[in-house]
Every structure is written in C-alpha cells, then in structure tokens.
Amino acid sequence: MDIKVHPKPPGLVLQYGTAGFRTNASRLDHVMFRMGLLAALRAKQTKAAIGVMVTASHNPEVLLG
C-alpha cells in the first residue's frame, strides 16, 4: 500500500463532526484510504471486527451542515 496513491488534495481543509467527514465524495479518497488502514490495524490489535460506515446524502454540500 502506497499512501502517495491517495494524497490529500492541496489546500483541502476537512472538519470532523458528529456525522463524520462532510464534503464532496471526490475529495474523500484520502480519508477512506486512511480510515480503512486504521480499521484494519485496530481489528488486528483488538482481534475484533471493525468496520467503516459510508453513507451518502444527495443534498448539495452547502446544505449538509
């Protein structure tokens, strides 16, 4: 796995809230890559099932709060 394949876009600032990361899906590639890695490492450490939940809203990004 090469983290350089999934770089954070220059200048992108994400905020994490109670509903997770909210932005256009095309800008979340680096987030999903890293969360997948963290989930895998956590599962290995705890010997438990760990998952990453992805949901979608069809509302414009400006309305996602």
C-alpha positions as CSV (number, residue, x, y, z in Angstrom):
1,M,0.0,0.0,0.0
2,D,1.3,3.4,-1.0
3,I,-0.1,6.4,0.7
4,K,1.2,8.5,-2.2
5,V,-1.5,7.0,-4.4
6,H,-4.2,8.6,-2.1
7,P,-2.8,12.0,-1.3
8,K,-4.8,14.7,0.5
9,P,-5.6,17.4,-2.1
10,P,-3.6,20.6,-1.6
11,G,-5.4,23.2,0.4
12,L,-8.3,20.9,1.4
13,V,-9.4,21.5,5.0
14,L,-11.8,18.9,6.4
15,Q,-13.7,19.2,9.7
16,Y,-14.8,16.1,11.5
17,G,-18.1,16.4,13.4
18,T,-20.7,14.1,15.0
19,A,-21.7,13.0,11.5
20,G,-18.1,12.3,10.3
21,F,-16.4,14.0,7.3
22,R,-18.7,16.0,5.1
23,T,-17.7,17.1,1.7
24,N,-17.9,16.1,-2.0
25,A,-17.1,12.4,-2.3
26,S,-14.5,13.1,-5.0
27,R,-12.4,14.8,-2.3
28,L,-12.6,11.9,0.3
29,D,-10.3,9.3,-1.3
30,H,-7.5,10.0,1.1
31,V,-9.9,9.9,4.1
32,M,-11.3,6.5,3.1
33,F,-7.8,5.1,2.5
34,R,-6.6,6.2,5.9
35,M,-9.8,5.1,7.8
36,G,-9.5,1.7,6.1
37,L,-5.9,1.4,7.3
38,L,-6.9,2.4,10.8
39,A,-9.8,0.0,10.9
40,A,-7.5,-2.9,9.8
41,L,-4.8,-2.0,12.3
42,R,-7.4,-1.7,15.1
43,A,-9.0,-5.0,14.2
44,K,-5.6,-6.7,14.2
45,Q,-4.7,-5.2,17.6
46,T,-8.1,-6.0,19.3
47,K,-8.8,-9.2,17.4
48,A,-12.3,-7.8,16.8
49,A,-14.4,-7.0,13.8
50,I,-14.0,-3.3,12.9
51,G,-15.8,-1.5,10.1
52,V,-16.0,1.8,8.3
53,M,-19.5,3.0,7.5
54,V,-20.1,5.2,4.4
55,T,-23.3,6.9,3.9
56,A,-24.4,9.4,1.2
57,S,-26.6,12.4,1.0
58,H,-28.0,13.7,-2.2
59,N,-28.2,17.2,-0.9
60,P,-25.8,19.8,-2.1
61,E,-22.6,20.1,0.0
62,V,-23.6,23.5,1.3
63,L,-26.8,22.0,2.9
64,L,-25.0,19.3,4.7
65,G,-24.4,21.3,7.9
